[in-house]
Amino acid sequence: MTVSRTASMRTASMRTGGTRIQHQQQRLGDQCRSRTGGVRTPQASSPRFGSSKRGNMVSCGAAKVAVLGAAGGIGQPLSMLVKMLPSVTELSLYDIQGTPGVAADLSHCNTACKVKGYVGDEELAACLEGCDLVIIPAGVPRKPGMTRDDLFNINAGIVKGLAEKCAEICPNAILNIISNPVNSTVPICNEVYKAAGVTGASRRILGVTTLDIVRSNTFLAEECGVDVDEVDVPVIGGHAGITILPLLSQMRPKVSLDPNRIEELTVRIQNAGTEVVEAKAGAGSATLSMAYAAARFAESCLRGLQGDKVYECAYLESNLVDGVGYFASKVQLGPNGCEEIFEVGEVTEFEQAGIDALVPELQKSIAKGEEFAKK
Ligand SMILES: NC(=O)c1ccc[n+]([C@@H]2O[C@H](COP(=O)([O-])OP(=O)(O)OC[C@H]3O[C@@H](n4cnc5c(N)ncnc54)[C@H](O)[C@@H]3O)[C@@H](O)[C@H]2O)c1
């Protein structure tokens, strides 16, 4: 692996007293900076996520957000969490079914954000008009025995159609892609935007891998017996199977783990989606934890749009690693989407072997997405 980009270590905004979600984002920023020997921010207390009081949460402008696939298992709780963000003044809910009901239900929650439901192709343009951020969980979830790539043919078509409309109606909006397989659906969106003549969109088309970080933080906190609010594990590569690579050597706080446990925990993180699929026994995949993770990522994107420097991991077009044009890594979010892609940093032999193994997997998924988009 060659690192072709030098990390640009800027100072993160010193926000304290934000949501628990913000608190975690901020530590990822601390981690990026601390590798250059920067000063770490004192840890803030973690107020609850979900207060409608503006003083307790990010208050940044007046954003319009759309959720496409809003009536689904992820879409519904995600839409509720987005409605609770004080920076969001308009929330457009789109699906091929069910959004009038979801919108009516959410509209009774006493937050300032106005919610409107849109159903079917003919209403998609109105839903997207003027959007700053479009979140896409539309598609079918994984059933037991299915891999993420089994979903490809259905979800690829859904995402391609939605991306075409986004490129036409709100080409400057940030896209958060949740629909799997993310390793392929992000390249599909990029190809659609290129074909539509939208330039510079690749920094705004972001694959949501936040659930991998959320899971890693949870599992490592349990393993090490430390406060989950103190844990921060960067996860790189992609968002399926072995392409999910938690960098436990870069975990904060620094802990000493037995090499066998590192291997077992890495495998657990890579297969955590399957744990949920099997536990739900045919009733779908991760929805609530995914909604939580997607709301954290959406909030980070909105803070970035308002000029905050926010640190997350995301999967996007990137020349970070030789041989692949897309890669998940630590990024800094800002007014243009991803402002900075951070180098992978120092890794152990085990992690390097993980990178070497994931590259050919990613290559296949990226090529599959690009070919599909060009059909
Ligand atoms: N990125 C991640 O970490 C992650 C985690 C879990 C699930 N997922 C993926 O998210 C997607 C949604 O999962 P879910 O559990 O919410 O599924 P779900 O079936 O409960 O909901 C999907 C929704 O999409 C809607 N939909 C279908 N075609 C559409 C179209 N053309 N336009 C708009 N909406 C459309 C459906 O009507 C449904 O309401 C799946 O692809 C799943 O694999 C991603």
The ligand as an ORCA input file, in Angstrom:
! r2SCAN-3c Opt
* xyz 0 1
  N     -24.811      1.310      5.425
  C     -25.118      0.492      6.424
  O     -24.377      0.381      7.413
  C     -26.410     -0.305      6.396
  C     -26.845     -0.983      7.551
  C     -28.038     -1.671      7.487
  C     -28.762     -1.694      6.318
  N     -28.299     -1.037      5.210
  C     -29.053     -1.030      3.940
  O     -30.062     -0.034      3.980
  C     -31.102     -0.372      3.067
  C     -32.473     -0.254      3.707
  O     -32.613     -1.166      4.760
  P     -33.991     -1.243      5.604
  O     -33.779     -2.236      6.665
  O     -34.470      0.129      5.961
  O     -34.969     -1.848      4.483
  P     -36.559     -1.736      4.398
  O     -37.020     -2.694      3.375
  O     -37.160     -1.798      5.741
  O     -36.767     -0.245      3.852
  C     -36.376      0.131      2.577
  C     -37.341      1.176      2.099
  O     -36.940      1.569      0.789
  C     -38.112      1.782      0.042
  N     -37.830      1.784     -1.382
  C     -37.689      0.725     -2.231
  N     -37.468      1.172     -3.478
  C     -37.453      2.521     -3.415
  C     -37.287      3.549     -4.371
  N     -37.082      3.281     -5.675
  N     -37.336      4.832     -3.952
  C     -37.542      5.118     -2.646
  N     -37.711      4.197     -1.711
  C     -37.686      2.909     -2.086
  C     -39.050      0.663      0.481
  O     -40.387      0.969      0.149
  C     -38.785      0.662      1.972
  O     -39.671      1.516      2.668
  C     -30.765     -1.793      2.590
  O     -30.091     -1.704      1.367
  C     -29.811     -2.285      3.654
  O     -28.966     -3.313      3.179
  C     -27.157     -0.337      5.261
*
